[in-house]
Amino acid sequence: MPKLGAHMSIAGSYDQAFYRGRQVGCEAIQVFTKQPNRWAAKAIAPAEAAAFLKAQEETGIGPVIAHDAYLINLASPEEALWVQSVDAFQVEIERADVLGIPYLVTHAGAHKGSGEEAGLRRIVEALDLVCARTPEARVTILLETTAGQGGYLCYRFEHLAWIIAHARCPGRLGVCFDTCHAFAAGYDLRTPETYAATMRHFDETVGLERLKAFHLNDALKGLGSRVDRHAHIGQGELGLAAFRSLLNDPRFRDHPMVLETHKGPEMEEDRMNLATLRGLMV
């Protein structure tokens, strides 16, 4: 069965993400290893990393996914921002590695008017630099499928394939498939037939072996809207059938699948969404 979970806060201390995840019934979790809207971050102390690993062992939750900061834009045509983004992404890899996190998800970047081809080349250049600087890191970089809003790349499977084909470190690259983003980008998942067609297209362009993790989000807007707005499972334009197809696909039985839906202070929405997803598995 897939490892279901949600994005969990590290507020207070890194290890608290596991205990929060256990409260709502997570089998896998996603975390930020730093504030996602800031460049700077305090180094992770050895005691903090040890507590994180101990909490993972205690709770049995895993695998863990890290998500990079929202400020990073590896496709930026602005040299200063691009350099800052490359440096920050290197730090993200190093932080994930210190915590023993196997996957780092990234919204690789937006071309900001330079055009898709230029943006894709910029992403490849950035990945080549970061991989060269972190040769011993055990972290796999997961390029996330995007909705294509605001000039963001990787909203087409062909973008993902191009980046992987042209990068010097393809063995360190994979994909995180976001259901809301893919649907908003124009990939239909709502019926068994359209789900099969979308996954077949992914396999033919990128390869299913590159698909390492999923973000499970319903979509507030319709097919091809290019709008990145998440909804609770079964309460958006995707509907329950899409998630039923994915959750019961034997090709993904061991993959981590985490929610990024809105959560209140008591995380009741996570419990609700996880219960809904588990009810779809046969």
C-alpha positions as CSV (number, residue, x, y, z in Angstrom):
1,M,0.0,0.0,0.0
2,P,1.2,3.6,-0.6
3,K,2.7,5.4,2.4
4,L,0.1,8.1,3.1
5,G,0.9,11.3,5.0
6,A,0.9,15.0,5.1
7,H,3.1,18.1,5.3
8,M,4.1,18.6,9.0
9,S,5.5,21.6,10.8
10,I,8.9,21.5,12.5
11,A,7.9,24.3,14.9
12,G,9.6,23.9,18.2
13,S,12.0,21.3,17.0
14,Y,12.6,19.2,14.0
15,D,11.6,15.9,15.7
16,Q,8.1,17.3,16.5
17,A,7.2,16.8,12.8
18,F,7.1,13.0,13.5
19,Y,5.0,13.3,16.6
20,R,2.5,15.6,14.9
21,G,2.4,13.1,12.0
22,R,1.7,10.3,14.4
23,Q,-1.2,12.2,15.9
24,V,-3.1,12.3,12.6
25,G,-2.1,8.9,11.3
26,C,0.7,9.6,8.9
27,E,2.9,6.8,7.4
28,A,5.1,9.4,5.6
29,I,5.6,13.1,6.1
30,Q,6.9,16.1,4.2
31,V,8.7,19.0,6.0
32,F,10.5,22.3,5.4
33,T,14.0,22.1,7.0
34,K,13.9,25.9,7.4
35,Q,11.5,28.8,7.0
36,P,10.2,28.6,3.4
37,N,9.9,32.3,2.9
38,R,13.4,33.3,4.1
39,W,16.8,32.8,2.6
40,A,18.8,32.5,5.8
41,A,18.7,29.5,8.2
42,K,20.5,28.5,11.3
43,A,22.7,25.5,10.9
44,I,21.2,22.2,12.1
45,A,23.0,21.1,15.3
46,P,24.1,17.5,15.7
47,A,21.8,17.1,18.6
48,E,18.8,18.3,16.5
49,A,19.6,15.8,13.7
50,A,20.0,13.0,16.3
51,A,16.6,13.8,17.8
52,F,15.0,13.9,14.3
53,L,16.4,10.4,13.5
54,K,15.4,9.0,16.9
55,A,11.9,10.3,16.4
56,Q,11.6,8.7,13.0
57,E,12.8,5.4,14.4
58,E,10.4,5.7,17.3
59,T,7.3,6.5,15.2
60,G,8.2,4.3,12.2
61,I,7.2,7.1,9.9
62,G,8.9,7.2,6.5
63,P,10.1,7.9,4.0
64,V,10.4,11.7,4.7
65,I,10.3,14.3,2.0
66,A,11.8,17.8,2.3
67,H,10.5,20.7,0.3
68,D,12.7,23.6,-0.7
69,A,12.1,27.3,0.0
70,Y,9.6,29.2,-2.1
71,L,12.1,32.0,-2.8
72,I,14.4,29.7,-4.9
73,N,14.1,30.2,-8.6
74,L,16.6,28.0,-10.5
75,A,15.3,29.3,-13.9
76,S,15.7,33.0,-13.1
77,P,17.2,35.1,-15.9
78,E,18.4,37.6,-13.2
79,E,22.0,36.7,-12.4
80,A,22.0,37.8,-8.8
81,L,18.7,35.9,-8.0
82,W,19.9,32.9,-9.9
83,V,23.2,32.7,-8.0
84,Q,21.4,33.2,-4.7
85,S,19.0,30.5,-5.6
86,V,21.7,28.0,-6.5
87,D,23.5,28.7,-3.3
88,A,20.2,28.3,-1.3
89,F,19.4,25.1,-3.1
90,Q,22.8,23.7,-2.2
91,V,22.0,24.5,1.4
92,E,18.7,22.7,1.1
93,I,20.4,19.6,-0.1
94,E,22.9,19.7,2.7
95,R,20.3,20.2,5.3
96,A,18.2,17.3,4.0
97,D,21.3,15.1,4.0
98,V,22.2,16.0,7.6
99,L,18.6,14.9,8.6
100,G,18.8,11.7,6.6
101,I,16.0,12.8,4.4
102,P,16.1,10.9,1.0
103,Y,14.1,13.3,-1.2
104,L,14.1,17.0,-1.7
105,V,11.2,18.4,-3.8
106,T,11.6,21.6,-5.8
107,H,9.4,23.9,-7.8
108,A,12.4,24.2,-10.1
109,G,11.7,27.7,-11.4
110,A,9.9,30.3,-13.5
111,H,11.4,31.8,-16.6
112,K,10.1,35.3,-15.8
113,G,9.7,36.3,-19.4
114,S,13.0,34.8,-20.8
115,G,11.1,32.0,-22.4
116,E,10.7,28.3,-21.6
117,E,13.8,27.1,-23.5
118,A,16.1,29.6,-21.7
119,G,14.5,28.8,-18.4
120,L,15.0,25.1,-18.8
121,R,18.6,25.6,-19.7
122,R,19.0,27.7,-16.6
123,I,17.6,25.0,-14.4
124,V,20.0,22.4,-15.9
125,E,22.9,24.7,-15.3
126,A,21.8,25.2,-11.7
127,L,21.4,21.5,-11.1
128,D,24.7,20.7,-12.6
129,L,26.4,23.2,-10.3
130,V,24.6,22.0,-7.2
131,C,25.3,18.3,-7.9
132,A,29.0,19.1,-8.5
133,R,29.1,20.9,-5.1
134,T,27.4,18.1,-3.2
135,P,29.0,14.9,-4.6
136,E,28.5,12.9,-1.4
137,A,24.9,13.9,-0.7
138,R,22.5,10.9,-0.5
139,V,19.5,13.1,-1.4
140,T,17.5,12.6,-4.6
141,I,16.2,15.9,-6.1
142,L,12.6,15.6,-7.1
143,L,11.4,18.0,-9.8
144,E,7.7,18.7,-9.0
145,T,5.1,18.9,-11.7
146,T,3.6,22.4,-11.6
147,A,0.4,24.0,-12.7
148,G,2.3,26.4,-15.0
149,Q,1.1,29.5,-13.2
150,G,3.3,32.6,-13.4
151,G,5.7,31.2,-15.9
152,Y,6.6,28.2,-13.8
153,L,8.3,25.4,-15.8
154,C,7.8,21.6,-15.4
155,Y,4.1,21.9,-16.1
156,R,4.6,19.7,-19.1
157,F,6.1,16.2,-18.8
158,E,8.4,17.1,-21.7
159,H,10.0,19.8,-19.5
160,L,10.9,17.2,-16.9
161,A,12.2,14.8,-19.5
162,W,14.4,17.5,-21.1
163,I,15.9,18.6,-17.8
164,I,16.8,15.0,-16.9
165,A,18.2,14.2,-20.3
166,H,20.4,17.3,-20.3
167,A,21.6,17.3,-16.7
168,R,25.0,15.9,-15.9
169,C,23.6,14.2,-12.8
170,P,20.5,12.3,-14.1
171,G,21.0,9.6,-11.5
172,R,20.3,12.1,-8.7
173,L,17.0,13.4,-10.3
174,G,13.4,12.1,-10.0
175,V,9.9,13.5,-10.1
176,C,7.2,14.4,-7.5
177,F,3.8,14.2,-9.1
178,D,1.3,16.7,-7.7
179,T,-2.2,15.7,-8.6
180,C,-3.6,19.3,-8.5
181,H,-0.8,20.7,-10.5
182,A,-0.9,18.1,-13.2
183,F,-4.7,18.5,-13.5
184,A,-4.4,22.3,-13.7
185,A,-1.7,21.9,-16.3
186,G,-4.1,19.9,-18.5
187,Y,-3.5,16.2,-17.6
188,D,-6.8,14.6,-16.8
189,L,-7.0,11.9,-14.1
190,R,-10.8,11.9,-13.4
191,T,-11.7,8.5,-15.1
192,P,-9.8,5.2,-15.2
193,E,-9.3,5.8,-18.9
194,T,-7.9,9.4,-18.6
195,Y,-5.8,8.4,-15.6
196,A,-4.3,5.5,-17.6
197,A,-3.6,7.8,-20.6
198,T,-1.9,10.4,-18.4
199,M,0.3,7.8,-16.8
200,R,1.1,6.2,-20.1
201,H,2.2,9.7,-21.5
202,F,4.3,10.2,-18.4
203,D,6.0,6.8,-18.9
204,E,6.6,7.5,-22.6
205,T,8.2,10.9,-21.9
206,V,9.8,10.8,-18.5
207,G,9.6,7.1,-17.4
208,L,7.7,5.8,-14.4
209,E,10.9,4.7,-12.8
210,R,11.6,8.5,-12.2
211,L,8.4,9.0,-10.3
212,K,9.4,8.7,-6.6
213,A,6.7,10.6,-4.6
214,F,3.2,12.2,-4.9
215,H,1.5,15.3,-3.6
216,L,-2.2,14.4,-3.1
217,N,-4.3,17.6,-3.6
218,D,-7.7,18.1,-5.1
219,A,-8.0,21.1,-7.5
220,L,-10.0,24.2,-6.8
221,K,-10.0,25.1,-10.5
222,G,-10.7,23.1,-13.6
223,L,-8.7,21.0,-16.1
224,G,-6.1,23.1,-17.8
225,S,-6.8,26.2,-15.7
226,R,-3.1,26.7,-14.9
227,V,-4.2,27.8,-11.5
228,D,-2.3,26.4,-8.5
229,R,-5.1,26.2,-5.8
230,H,-5.5,23.1,-3.7
231,A,-8.7,21.7,-2.3
232,H,-9.6,18.9,0.1
233,I,-9.8,15.4,-1.3
234,G,-13.0,14.9,-3.1
235,Q,-14.1,18.5,-2.7
236,G,-12.5,19.9,-5.9
237,E,-12.6,19.5,-9.6
238,L,-10.6,16.3,-9.6
239,G,-13.0,14.3,-7.5
240,L,-12.6,11.0,-5.7
241,A,-12.2,8.7,-8.8
242,A,-8.8,10.2,-9.6
243,F,-7.5,9.4,-6.2
244,R,-9.0,5.9,-6.3
245,S,-7.2,5.2,-9.5
246,L,-3.8,6.4,-8.1
247,L,-4.1,4.8,-4.7
248,N,-4.9,1.4,-6.2
249,D,-2.2,1.5,-9.0
250,P,0.1,-1.4,-8.1
251,R,3.0,0.4,-9.7
252,F,3.0,2.9,-6.8
253,R,2.2,0.7,-3.9
254,D,5.4,1.7,-2.0
255,H,5.5,5.4,-2.9
256,P,5.1,8.2,-0.3
257,M,2.0,10.2,-1.0
258,V,1.5,13.3,1.1
259,L,-1.2,15.9,1.5
260,E,-0.6,19.6,1.0
261,T,-4.2,20.7,1.8
262,H,-5.2,23.4,4.2
263,K,-5.0,22.4,7.9
264,G,-6.5,24.0,10.9
265,P,-4.7,24.3,14.3
266,E,-5.9,20.8,15.4
267,M,-5.0,19.2,12.0
268,E,-8.5,17.8,11.7
269,E,-8.5,18.4,8.0
270,D,-5.5,16.0,7.7
271,R,-7.3,13.4,9.6
272,M,-10.4,13.9,7.4
273,N,-8.4,13.7,4.1
274,L,-6.4,10.7,5.2
275,A,-9.5,8.9,6.2
276,T,-11.1,9.7,2.8
277,L,-8.0,8.4,1.0
278,R,-7.8,5.2,3.0
279,G,-11.5,4.6,2.2
280,L,-10.6,4.5,-1.5
281,M,-8.1,1.8,-1.3
282,V,-9.2,-1.8,-2.1
